[in-house]
Amino acid sequence: MNFVRSFMIGAALTCLALVLLAGSAESAKLASWRVVLVAGDDSAAVFDNAVDRLTEILRGRPGIELYRLTSNRQLSSATRATASAKNIDRSLKGTAAQGCFVFMTSHGTTDGLYLSEDQESHRTLSPGKLDRILDADCGERPTVVVVSACHSGVFIGRASKGDNRIWLTAARDDRVSFGCGAEFDLTYFDECLIGAWPQSKSWAQLFDRANDCVRRKESELKESSSLPQAFFGDGVKDLELP
């Protein structure tokens, strides 16, 4: 009888473990996302190009609510608003999606991300301003932010490091990133990130592959390393891509 009882207890514990693992795996995949893609400057086509490429990847996927913002007045329309802090806020506000994903590509400084058409914010989106927008609109939802710009590591600060946040940046806060000239189709980081997307399951895999790609490109062209940065909150370390 003791053997039978032990066997039954062991089987029950095994089943419980399998259920918990299944639940954990399921929780890493969200059913819906509010997506905001931001091209912050029109001095080179690379920024809107990146937004267009990600749109091609994400548009039409189940559960995706997608908004595009541009700094190119010729591209502005009712469905493609001007890139500004106010319009990032408006694009995220009121979502019922399970997760938030914000992708921003532009020039950057140690003060933040350059938004050439955003006069109200003096053409710079600061880390503090973005944190307040994310807190208000996304709250405790899993939230992923990709910032592709020089000095973009400045966005990974103490206030932004929540358990529900993932940050991927193209450079450390004291480094520049490369490929934002008119002769390029995409910046180095954007090209590597978008190229790695189809082969990646999670945000962590995406960053690792993009980071390796950037380092190879910089090494081949004898550029100093931009040192892309990442932060993964404890609650979203295994979060899967949309």
N, C-alpha and C positions, 0 to 999 in steps of 0.2 A: 504493500500500500504506500509506504514511504517513497518507493521508487516511482510509482505512478503519480503520486502527488508532486514530486520533484520535477518529473517530466512535464506535467501539465503547467506548473509554474514557469518552468523554463520556456515552454512553447508560448505562453501568454506574454512573457517579457520580450521574446523575440518578435512577436506580432506587434507589440506596442512600439518597439524600436523601429520596425519597418514603417508603421503609421507615422511616427514622428519624423522619420527621414523623408517620407513622401510629402508630408506637410511642409517641411523645410524647403524641399525642392520646388514645391508648388508656389510657395511664397516668394521665391526668387524671380518668378515670372509674373509681371503685371499684365492685367487684361486691357488696360487703357492708359494712354499718355496724352497730356497736353504738351505740345512741342512748339517752341518758339525759336526760329532761326534768324539770326541778326547779322546783316552785313553793315558794318559801321562806317565805312568810308567808300567813296567812289573814285579815289585817285588812281586805282588800278582795278581791273575787272576781277582779280583773284577772289575778292571777298564775296561778291554776288555769285561768282562761279561755284564757290563752296556751298553756298545756300542752295543753289540750283541742283547740285549733285546730291546733297542730302535729301532734298525734296524728292528727287527721283527714287531714292532708296526707300523713303518712308511713306510717300503718298500711296494711298490705296490699301495700306496694311490695316487689318482690323484693329479698332480701338485707338486710332491715331487722330487727334485733333491738331491740325498743323496751321501755324501762322508764320508768315514771312515778313521781315522788315528790311528795308533797303535805305541807303543814303543816295542812291542814284535817282534823281528826279524824273528821269525818263522812264524808269521802271515803276515808279509809284503809281498805285491804283487803289481801287476800293478793296482789293484783296491783298494788297502789298503795301502796307503803311510805312511811313517814315520811321527810320531807326532812331528811337529816342527812349529815354528812361520811362517817360509817361506811356509810350506805346508798348514797351515790354510789360509794364504793369497791367495795362488794359488787356493785353493778349493772354496773360496768365489768370486774370481775375475771373472768378465765378466758375472755375472748372470743377466738374465732378469726376474728372479722371483720377485714377489711382496714383499716378506719378507725374512729375514735371520734368521736362528736359529742355534746357536752354543752351543753344549753341550760338556763340558770338565770335565773329572774326573781324579784325580791324587792325589798325595801328594801336600801340599802347605805350604808356609811360608808367613810372612808379606811382602816379596818382590814379591810374585806372585805364579804362578802355576809351579810345577816341570814337566819338559819334559826331561826325562832321556836321550833321543837320540839327543837332540838339542844342539850340541856343539857350533853352531854359536851364539846362545842366552845364552850361558853359563848355559844351562839346566833350565833356568827360563824364563817363559813368564810373563813379567811385565804388570801391568794394563795399563801403558802408551803405551806400544807396542801394546797391543790388541786394545785399543781405536783408534790408528792410522790405524790399519788394517780395523776396522769396518767403520771408517770414509771414507777411500779410496774405499772400496769394496761395502759397503751397503748404504752409503750416508744417504739420508733421508727416506729410506725404513723402515718400521717397523722391528725392530731388537730385537731378544730375545737371551739372553746369560744365560746359566746355568753353574755355576762353583761349582763343588762338590769337596771340599778339605778343609783341615784345613786352618783357617785364610782367607777363600775365600771372606769374606766381604770386604777385601781390594780392590776388583775390583769395588766396588760401590763408586766411587769418584766423585768429582765435575765435572770433564771433561766428565764422562760417562753418566751423568744424562740429556740426551736429551729427548725431548717430544716424540721421536719415539722409545725409548729404554725401554726394560724390562730386569731387572737383578734378577736372583734367585741364592742365594748362600747357601751353606750347613752350614756355620758358620759365626759368627761375626768376624771382623778382628782380635780380640784378643782372639778368642776361637778355640779349636780344634774340629774336627768332628771324628766320630767313625766308625769302621767296615772295616778298610782297611787291615786287616791281612789275612794271608793265610787260616785261618780257616773259613772265611766268603765267601759267594757266591756273595754278593753285599755289598757295604757300607750302613750304616743306611739310609743316605739321598737318595742314588740312589734307594734302595729298596722301600722306601716310595714314592718317586716321580714316579717311574715306576708302582708301585701298584695303585697309585691314578689316573694315566693317563686315563684308560678306563671310569672312573666315572666322569671325569671332562670335562667341556665344554670350559672354558677359562683358561688362564694362571694364573689369580688370584685365581680361584677355585683350580687349581692344587697346587699352593703354599700353600694355607691354609690347604688343606688336607695332603700334605706332611709334613708341619710344625707340625701339630697335631700328626701325626704318629711318627715323630722323637722324639718329646717331650715324648710321651708315652713309646717308646722303651728305651730312656735314663732314664726315671723315674723307669721303671721296673728293669733295670740293675744297678740302683743307680749310673749312670754316671752324671757328671756335664753337664749342658745344653750347647749345641753348639750354640744355638740361631741363627737359620737360618735367613737370611736377604732377603729382596726383595725391589725393586724399580720399580714403574710403571709410565712411562712418561704420561703426560696429553693426548697425542694423541692415546695412545694404552692401556688405562686402561681396556677396555672391549674386547681386542683382543682375538679371539678364537684360540684353539689349531689346528694344522694341521690335 
